[in-house]
Amino acid sequence: MPDLGKYAFAVLASYGSGLGLLIALVVATVLRGRKVRQRLEAIEKRQGRTNG
């Protein structure tokens, strides 16, 4: 690991924050996708258009 000197905390905190935000965005996207898929399946089922 390179020597970051007096900026080590700021740099590592920035990397940690960035990684945390990326993980949060992926989780939010997956959860939203599941919700939208369930709503779409319910609409298709109501209309009698099932894929299967």
FENJO-V409310 format. One record per pair of residues at least 4 apart in sequence whose C-alpha atoms are under 8 Angstrom apart, sorted by sequence separation. I is the first residue (numbers start at 1). GAP is how many residues later the second one is. If there is no record, write none. Layout:
BEGIN
I,GAP / I,GAP
END
This chain:
BEGIN
4,4 / 7,4 / 8,4 / 9,4 / 10,4 / 11,4 / 12,4 / 13,4 / 14,4 / 15,4 / 16,4 / 17,4 / 18,4 / 19,4 / 20,4 / 21,4 / 22,4 / 23,4 / 24,4 / 25,4 / 26,4 / 27,4 / 28,4 / 29,4 / 30,4 / 31,4 / 32,4 / 33,4 / 34,4 / 35,4 / 36,4 / 37,4 / 38,4 / 39,4 / 40,4 / 41,4 / 42,4 / 43,4 / 44,4 / 45,4 / 3,5 / 44,5 / 45,5 / 44,6 / 4,7 / 41,9
END
